[in-house]
Amino acid sequence: MALPRAALVLAALLALLRLSAPASAGPTVVPIEVVGNVILVQATVNGALRAMLIVDPGTSTTLITPMLMLRLGQPIPLGARRREVSIMGEPTRDVPLVRILVQVGDAREGLDVGVYDAFPEAPEIDGLLGADFLQRFRVTLDRAARRLTLTPLSR
């Protein structure tokens, strides 16, 4: 029993070490799903867990759901920093922040993301990929080909 727990702890530590990992040097192209005017992309969180995110450059801060936090096994710390976040044109919400690694294709960034369930009626949506991630890339959306290209900007 101790070995699996030790492996989990090691995996969590390695994920935390990668939180400051730079984005890939070149462009990354990923498939998207288009549902009406909504663009969905598959992301990886903390190097291991898949998440379905809505691409929304109008949301200031990337958000993940409390359910995704449970799946990560990462509690929201007591006294976590909080931020007012604008979500898809709605009034701002005060949400707790957690530090995680968000990866879309080869593009990855360590971010302070908000924890909030923006779409409780759609449990298959794990959050929103916001401007804090997207502004680090030249974003090219090809709806016809159903793909998103992220090209890192110079820092």
N, C-alpha and C positions, 0 to 999 in steps of 0.2 A: 504494500500500500504506500509506503514512503516514497518509492521510486516515481510513481505517476505524479504525486504531489510535488516532488522535487523538480520533475520535468516541467510541470505547469509553472512553477515559480521561476525557473530558468527562462522559459519562453516569455513570460511576462516581463522579466528584467531585460531580455534582449529587445523586446518591443519598445520598452521605455528608452533604451539606449539609442534606438533608431528615431526617436521623436524629433531630433534635430537634423535628420538625414536630408540632404539637399535634394531638390527635384532632379529628374534625369536631365542629362545634358542636351539631348535632342528631343524632337517631337515624339509624342506618343499618340497613337490613334486607337480609340476604343469604340465598340458598338454602343448604340443607344436604342432605347425604345421610345417611340413617339405615340402618345395617347392624347389625341386632340391637340391642345397647345402645350401640353406637358411633356418635358424631356426627362427621361429616366436613365440613369447610368449606374452600373455596378461598380461599387468601390470595395476596398478592403480596409478594415479598421484594425489598428495595432498589429498589422502584419499577418493577421490570421483569419479574422471574421469578415464574411461577406456582408455587404449592406447595399440595399437599393435606395438610391438618393435621387431626389428631384433636383435638376440643374436649375438654379435660380440666382442669377447675378443681382437681382433686386433685393435679396436677403443679405443683410450686412455680414452676418456671422453664420458659419456652417452650424447646422443643428443636427442633433441625433436624438432619438427617442429614449425615454427612460427604459423601455423594453430592451433596446439595444445595449444600454448600459448594464442591464441585468445579464444579458447574454455574454457580455464581456467579463462579467464577474467583477466589475469595477464600480464600487459604490460612489455616490456623489459625496465628497468630503463635507463634514460639518463645517460650516463657516466658509464654504467655497466662494471664491470671488463671483460677482454677479455683473451682468451687463444688460442694458436696455437694448433690445434687438428689434429691428423692423422686419416683419415676416410677410412677404408677398403682398405688400401694400396695406396690410392690416395695422391697427394701432400697435405701438411698441409694447413689448413684454419684457419683464424683468426675469432673466433666466440665469441659473447657476452655470458656471464654466468648469470644464474639465479639459485636461491636456491629453490629446490622443494623436496618433499618426493616421492620416487619411491618405489613401493611395487610390488613384484612378489610372489604370494601365501602369506605366512606369513613372508617372508623375506622383510625387509624394511630398507631403508637407506635415510637419508637426504643428498642430493648431490648438488654440484654446477654443473649444466648441461649446455651444450652448446645449443644454439638455431640456428639451421641450417636445411635447407631442403635438405637432402642428396639424396632423390629420388623424385624429383618433378613430375615424370611420374607415380608415384604410391601413390596417395593421401590417400590410405587406410593404409599406413605405417606412424606411428606417430613418429618414431625415431629409434635410435640404443641403445641397452643396452650394455654399454661398460665396459672396464676393471676396471674402478673406482668402479663400483658396483660389478662386478663378482669376483674381487680379494679378496673380503671380505668373500668368501665362497669356500668350496670345491664343484666344479661343476661337476655333473655326468649327462651326456647326453645319453639317451637311445633312439636312433632313431627308433628302431624296435617297442618299446612300446609307442613311441611318448610322452616321458615325460622327464622333467628336474628336477633334485634334487639339491637343494641348502642347504648345511650344513655349518652353521656359523663356521668360524675359530676363535681360541682364539685370543683375542686382547691384 
